[in-house]
Amino acid sequence: MARTHGSRAEITGPLVRAEARRLFARHGYAAVSMRQIAAAVGVQAGALYAYTPDKQALLHDLLDSHMQELLAAWQDDPAAPPLARLEAFVRFHIAFSLDHSDAVFLSYMELRNLTPQNHRRIADLRGRYEAALETILRDGIAAGVMRLDDPKLATMALIAMLTGVTNWYREGGRLDRRRIGDIYWGLARGAVGAD
């Protein structure tokens, strides 16, 4: 029997992905076996291959779906002032990152474990997201409301700073999400020379 009695594909498939994401984020991709994922889901190891060809494909799928969800969720308004767009990006990125912290961790820490072809695919998606922020920064420079020597470098630095919140934030801690967004927005304004 490959599946636990009563399990269904529409439940088991998403559970495989969720448990793989959780285990990869906690222990690292290389340290987690397909057998461990199967045990966490409650199926025999062989049953996992009904949902993914192998562990590499599972990692790629997790990273790809995270980037697709991120790109679909971010909405820029090119008609808005550049500083308003930057603030929207800052607050969006923090909220999305905190809501998807395991996926964010995988996207940064496990990219190195992808095959070259899979790595290119995820890097292209990440490049699209980075380009969205870089466009805002370039528009801010053109409008005279931001002062930056290198918008591409500033893009990478801002994203690293914003993503870093996932390393230390704990629900119920000293600062709530709104206050964190306010503080990071102040930091971002300074970083782009808007103050």
C-alpha positions as a Markdown table, in Angstrom:
| # | Residue | x | y | z |
|---|---|---|---|---|
| 1 | Met | 0.0 | 0.0 | 0.0 |
| 2 | Ala | 1.6 | 3.2 | -1.1 |
| 3 | Arg | -0.6 | 5.7 | 0.6 |
| 4 | Thr | -1.9 | 6.0 | 4.1 |
| 5 | His | -5.5 | 4.6 | 4.2 |
| 6 | Gly | -7.9 | 7.5 | 3.5 |
| 7 | Ser | -5.3 | 9.8 | 2.0 |
| 8 | Arg | -6.2 | 11.6 | -1.2 |
| 9 | Ala | -4.0 | 13.1 | -3.9 |
| 10 | Glu | -5.5 | 16.6 | -3.6 |
| 11 | Ile | -4.5 | 16.6 | 0.1 |
| 12 | Thr | -1.3 | 14.5 | -0.1 |
| 13 | Gly | 0.3 | 16.5 | -2.9 |
| 14 | Pro | 0.2 | 19.8 | -1.1 |
| 15 | Leu | 1.2 | 18.1 | 2.1 |
| 16 | Val | 4.3 | 16.7 | 0.5 |
| 17 | Arg | 5.3 | 20.2 | -0.7 |
| 18 | Ala | 4.6 | 21.7 | 2.7 |
| 19 | Glu | 6.5 | 19.1 | 4.7 |
| 20 | Ala | 9.4 | 19.2 | 2.2 |
| 21 | Arg | 9.5 | 23.0 | 2.6 |
| 22 | Arg | 9.5 | 22.8 | 6.4 |
| 23 | Leu | 12.1 | 20.1 | 6.6 |
| 24 | Phe | 14.4 | 21.7 | 4.0 |
| 25 | Ala | 14.2 | 25.1 | 5.9 |
| 26 | Arg | 14.9 | 23.4 | 9.2 |
| 27 | His | 17.6 | 21.0 | 8.3 |
| 28 | Gly | 18.9 | 21.9 | 4.9 |
| 29 | Tyr | 18.1 | 20.3 | 1.5 |
| 30 | Ala | 21.2 | 18.1 | 1.6 |
| 31 | Ala | 20.4 | 16.7 | 5.0 |
| 32 | Val | 16.8 | 15.7 | 4.3 |
| 33 | Ser | 16.0 | 12.4 | 2.6 |
| 34 | Met | 12.9 | 11.5 | 0.6 |
| 35 | Arg | 12.2 | 8.9 | 3.4 |
| 36 | Gln | 12.1 | 11.7 | 6.0 |
| 37 | Ile | 9.6 | 13.7 | 3.9 |
| 38 | Ala | 7.5 | 10.5 | 3.4 |
| 39 | Ala | 7.5 | 9.9 | 7.2 |
| 40 | Ala | 6.4 | 13.5 | 7.9 |
| 41 | Val | 3.6 | 13.1 | 5.4 |
| 42 | Gly | 2.6 | 9.7 | 6.6 |
| 43 | Val | 3.1 | 7.8 | 3.4 |
| 44 | Gln | 5.7 | 5.2 | 2.2 |
| 45 | Ala | 8.8 | 6.6 | 0.6 |
| 46 | Gly | 7.8 | 5.2 | -2.8 |
| 47 | Ala | 4.5 | 7.1 | -2.8 |
| 48 | Leu | 6.3 | 10.4 | -3.0 |
| 49 | Tyr | 7.3 | 9.7 | -6.6 |
| 50 | Ala | 3.6 | 10.0 | -7.6 |
| 51 | Tyr | 4.0 | 13.7 | -6.7 |
| 52 | Thr | 7.6 | 14.5 | -7.8 |
| 53 | Pro | 10.2 | 12.8 | -10.0 |
| 54 | Asp | 12.9 | 13.3 | -7.4 |
| 55 | Lys | 14.2 | 15.5 | -4.6 |
| 56 | Gln | 15.8 | 18.0 | -7.0 |
| 57 | Ala | 12.5 | 18.5 | -8.9 |
| 58 | Leu | 10.8 | 19.0 | -5.5 |
| 59 | Leu | 13.2 | 21.7 | -4.5 |
| 60 | His | 12.9 | 23.4 | -7.9 |
| 61 | Asp | 9.2 | 23.3 | -7.7 |
| 62 | Leu | 9.2 | 24.9 | -4.2 |
| 63 | Leu | 11.5 | 27.7 | -5.3 |
| 64 | Asp | 9.7 | 28.3 | -8.6 |
| 65 | Ser | 6.2 | 28.4 | -7.0 |
| 66 | His | 7.5 | 30.8 | -4.4 |
| 67 | Met | 8.9 | 33.2 | -7.0 |
| 68 | Gln | 5.8 | 32.9 | -9.1 |
| 69 | Glu | 3.6 | 33.7 | -6.1 |
| 70 | Leu | 5.9 | 36.7 | -5.2 |
| 71 | Leu | 5.8 | 38.1 | -8.7 |
| 72 | Ala | 2.0 | 37.7 | -8.9 |
| 73 | Ala | 1.5 | 39.3 | -5.6 |
| 74 | Trp | 3.6 | 42.4 | -6.2 |
| 75 | Gln | 1.7 | 45.2 | -8.0 |
| 76 | Asp | 3.5 | 48.4 | -8.9 |
| 77 | Asp | 1.7 | 51.6 | -9.9 |
| 78 | Pro | 4.0 | 53.4 | -12.3 |
| 79 | Ala | 1.8 | 56.5 | -12.2 |
| 80 | Ala | 2.4 | 57.0 | -8.5 |
| 81 | Pro | 5.3 | 59.1 | -7.1 |
| 82 | Pro | 8.5 | 57.0 | -6.8 |
| 83 | Leu | 8.8 | 57.4 | -3.1 |
| 84 | Ala | 5.2 | 56.1 | -2.6 |
| 85 | Arg | 6.1 | 53.2 | -4.9 |
| 86 | Leu | 9.2 | 52.5 | -2.9 |
| 87 | Glu | 7.3 | 52.6 | 0.4 |
| 88 | Ala | 4.7 | 50.2 | -1.1 |
| 89 | Phe | 7.6 | 47.8 | -2.1 |
| 90 | Val | 9.2 | 48.0 | 1.3 |
| 91 | Arg | 6.0 | 47.2 | 3.2 |
| 92 | Phe | 5.0 | 44.5 | 0.7 |
| 93 | His | 8.3 | 42.8 | 0.8 |
| 94 | Ile | 8.4 | 42.6 | 4.6 |
| 95 | Ala | 4.9 | 41.4 | 4.9 |
| 96 | Phe | 5.3 | 38.8 | 2.1 |
| 97 | Ser | 8.6 | 37.6 | 3.6 |
| 98 | Leu | 7.2 | 37.2 | 7.1 |
| 99 | Asp | 4.2 | 35.3 | 5.8 |
| 100 | His | 6.4 | 33.0 | 3.8 |
| 101 | Ser | 9.5 | 32.8 | 5.9 |
| 102 | Asp | 10.4 | 29.1 | 5.1 |
| 103 | Ala | 10.0 | 29.7 | 1.4 |
| 104 | Val | 12.1 | 32.9 | 1.6 |
| 105 | Phe | 14.8 | 30.9 | 3.5 |
| 106 | Leu | 14.9 | 28.2 | 0.8 |
| 107 | Ser | 15.0 | 30.8 | -1.9 |
| 108 | Tyr | 18.2 | 32.3 | -0.5 |
| 109 | Met | 19.9 | 29.4 | 1.2 |
| 110 | Glu | 19.1 | 26.5 | -1.1 |
| 111 | Leu | 19.5 | 28.1 | -4.5 |
| 112 | Arg | 23.0 | 26.6 | -4.6 |
| 113 | Asn | 21.6 | 23.1 | -4.5 |
| 114 | Leu | 19.8 | 23.5 | -7.8 |
| 115 | Thr | 21.1 | 22.0 | -11.1 |
| 116 | Pro | 22.5 | 24.6 | -13.5 |
| 117 | Gln | 19.3 | 24.6 | -15.6 |
| 118 | Asn | 17.0 | 24.9 | -12.6 |
| 119 | His | 19.3 | 27.6 | -11.1 |
| 120 | Arg | 19.0 | 29.7 | -14.3 |
| 121 | Arg | 15.2 | 29.4 | -14.2 |
| 122 | Ile | 15.0 | 30.6 | -10.6 |
| 123 | Ala | 17.6 | 33.3 | -11.1 |
| 124 | Asp | 15.6 | 34.6 | -14.1 |
| 125 | Leu | 12.5 | 34.9 | -11.9 |
| 126 | Arg | 14.5 | 36.6 | -9.1 |
| 127 | Gly | 15.9 | 39.0 | -11.7 |
| 128 | Arg | 12.4 | 40.0 | -12.7 |
| 129 | Tyr | 11.5 | 40.9 | -9.1 |
| 130 | Glu | 14.8 | 42.8 | -8.6 |
| 131 | Ala | 14.1 | 44.7 | -11.8 |
| 132 | Ala | 10.8 | 45.9 | -10.5 |
| 133 | Leu | 12.6 | 47.5 | -7.5 |
| 134 | Glu | 15.4 | 48.8 | -9.7 |
| 135 | Thr | 12.8 | 50.5 | -12.0 |
| 136 | Ile | 11.4 | 52.3 | -9.0 |
| 137 | Leu | 14.9 | 53.5 | -8.0 |
| 138 | Arg | 15.7 | 54.7 | -11.5 |
| 139 | Asp | 12.4 | 56.5 | -11.6 |
| 140 | Gly | 13.2 | 58.1 | -8.3 |
| 141 | Ile | 16.6 | 59.3 | -9.6 |
| 142 | Ala | 15.0 | 60.7 | -12.7 |
| 143 | Ala | 12.4 | 62.5 | -10.6 |
| 144 | Gly | 15.2 | 64.0 | -8.4 |
| 145 | Val | 13.8 | 62.5 | -5.2 |
| 146 | Met | 16.5 | 59.8 | -4.8 |
| 147 | Arg | 20.2 | 60.0 | -4.9 |
| 148 | Leu | 22.0 | 56.8 | -5.7 |
| 149 | Asp | 25.4 | 56.1 | -7.4 |
| 150 | Asp | 24.4 | 52.5 | -8.5 |
| 151 | Pro | 20.7 | 51.6 | -8.6 |
| 152 | Lys | 21.5 | 47.9 | -9.3 |
| 153 | Leu | 23.7 | 47.6 | -6.2 |
| 154 | Ala | 21.1 | 49.6 | -4.2 |
| 155 | Thr | 18.4 | 47.2 | -5.3 |
| 156 | Met | 20.4 | 44.2 | -4.1 |
| 157 | Ala | 21.3 | 45.9 | -0.8 |
| 158 | Leu | 17.6 | 46.9 | -0.1 |
| 159 | Ile | 16.3 | 43.5 | -0.9 |
| 160 | Ala | 18.9 | 41.9 | 1.4 |
| 161 | Met | 18.0 | 44.3 | 4.2 |
| 162 | Leu | 14.3 | 43.8 | 3.9 |
| 163 | Thr | 14.6 | 40.0 | 3.6 |
| 164 | Gly | 16.8 | 40.0 | 6.7 |
| 165 | Val | 13.7 | 40.6 | 8.9 |
| 166 | Thr | 12.9 | 36.9 | 8.6 |
| 167 | Asn | 16.1 | 36.1 | 10.5 |
| 168 | Trp | 15.1 | 37.8 | 13.7 |
| 169 | Tyr | 11.3 | 38.6 | 13.7 |
| 170 | Arg | 9.1 | 36.6 | 16.1 |
| 171 | Glu | 5.4 | 37.0 | 16.4 |
| 172 | Gly | 4.5 | 38.7 | 19.7 |
| 173 | Gly | 7.9 | 40.3 | 20.1 |
| 174 | Arg | 8.8 | 43.8 | 21.0 |
| 175 | Leu | 7.8 | 45.3 | 17.6 |
| 176 | Asp | 4.6 | 44.5 | 15.7 |
| 177 | Arg | 4.6 | 44.2 | 11.9 |
| 178 | Arg | 3.3 | 47.7 | 11.4 |
| 179 | Arg | 6.1 | 49.3 | 13.5 |
| 180 | Ile | 8.7 | 47.2 | 11.7 |
| 181 | Gly | 7.4 | 48.4 | 8.4 |
| 182 | Asp | 7.6 | 52.0 | 9.6 |
| 183 | Ile | 11.2 | 51.6 | 10.8 |
| 184 | Tyr | 12.3 | 49.8 | 7.6 |
| 185 | Trp | 10.6 | 52.4 | 5.5 |
| 186 | Gly | 12.7 | 55.1 | 7.3 |
| 187 | Leu | 15.9 | 53.0 | 6.7 |
| 188 | Ala | 15.0 | 52.6 | 3.0 |
| 189 | Arg | 14.4 | 56.3 | 2.6 |
| 190 | Gly | 17.8 | 57.1 | 4.0 |
| 191 | Ala | 19.4 | 54.4 | 1.9 |
| 192 | Val | 18.1 | 55.9 | -1.3 |
| 193 | Gly | 19.1 | 59.4 | -0.3 |
| 194 | Ala | 15.5 | 60.6 | 0.0 |
| 195 | Asp | 16.0 | 62.4 | 3.4 |
